[in-house]
Amino acid sequence: MDMTTRIKYLRIALIIFGLILIFCIIPALLYWPSGWRWLPHQTNYEQMIVGIYVTLGVFLLLAAKEPLQNLSLIWFTVWSSFVHGGIMLIQALVYEHEIGHLIGDVPALFLMGIVLAILTPRKRQLMK
């Protein structure tokens, strides 16, 4: 895939993930608690997570305008998604009452990380 096409798809992915983070976190917590809410229900924790991810969503939308000027934010999103998803994966396997996360937020975080990692150019590719 040439760089122009790659950047086009990266912009689209940033917009999609940004909108999902802004508009879908709260409905997921409310309507699919087994895949998104940790037990026991922790309102303070959920407010913190929603605040962080909605803020990230806004910044991903802003990054979509100039992805090459926002590589550090995009790579932060990639690696923090892998770390967060990995920790949650282990916890969902250890605590059987959290098994629903294996088909909820765990794959969602890995999907976001993988898609953005594939589409985001590396510095060495930009130097060519």
KAFENHU-V176872 format. One record per pair of residues at least 4 apart in sequence whose C-alpha atoms are under 8 Angstrom apart, sorted by the first residue. I is the first residue (numbers start at 1). J is the second residue. If there is no record, write none. Layout:
[[I;J] [I;J]]
This chain:
[[1;5] [1;6] [2;6] [3;7] [3;121] [4;8] [5;9] [6;10] [6;119] [6;120] [6;121] [7;11] [7;67] [7;119] [7;120] [8;12] [9;13] [9;119] [10;14] [10;64] [10;67] [10;116] [10;119] [10;120] [11;15] [11;63] [11;64] [11;65] [11;67] [12;16] [12;64] [13;17] [13;115] [13;116] [14;18] [14;60] [14;61] [14;63] [14;64] [14;116] [15;19] [15;60] [15;61] [15;64] [16;20] [17;21] [17;57] [17;60] [17;112] [18;22] [18;56] [18;57] [18;58] [18;59] [18;60] [18;61] [19;23] [19;24] [19;57] [19;58] [19;61] [20;24] [20;25] [20;57] [21;25] [21;53] [21;54] [21;56] [21;57] [22;53] [22;54] [22;55] [22;57] [22;58] [23;27] [23;54] [24;28] [25;29] [25;50] [25;53] [25;54] [26;30] [26;50] [27;31] [27;32] [28;32] [28;33] [28;36] [29;33] [29;36] [29;37] [32;36] [32;37] [33;37] [33;38] [34;38] [34;98] [34;100] [34;101] [34;104] [35;98] [35;100] [35;101] [35;102] [35;103] [35;104] [35;105] [36;100] [36;101] [36;104] [36;105] [37;41] [37;46] [38;42] [38;98] [39;97] [39;98] [42;46] [43;47] [44;48] [45;49] [46;50] [47;51] [48;52] [49;53] [50;54] [51;55] [52;56] [53;57] [54;58] [55;59] [56;60] [57;61] [58;62] [59;63] [60;64] [60;73] [60;74] [61;65] [62;66] [63;67] [63;69] [63;70] [63;73] [63;74] [66;70] [67;71] [67;74] [70;74] [71;75] [71;120] [72;76] [73;77] [74;78] [74;116] [74;120] [75;79] [75;117] [76;80] [77;81] [77;113] [78;82] [78;112] [78;113] [78;114] [78;116] [78;117] [79;83] [79;113] [80;84] [81;85] [81;109] [81;110] [81;112] [81;113] [82;86] [82;109] [82;110] [82;113] [83;87] [84;88] [84;109] [85;89] [85;105] [85;106] [85;107] [85;109] [85;110] [86;90] [86;106] [87;91] [88;92] [88;101] [88;106] [89;93] [89;101] [89;102] [89;106] [90;94] [91;95] [91;98] [92;96] [92;97] [92;98] [92;99] [92;100] [92;101] [92;102] [93;98] [93;99] [95;99] [100;104] [101;105] [101;106] [102;106] [102;107] [103;107] [104;108] [105;109] [106;110] [107;111] [108;112] [109;113] [110;114] [111;115] [112;116] [113;117] [114;118] [115;119] [116;120] [121;125] [121;126] [122;126] [123;127] [124;128]]
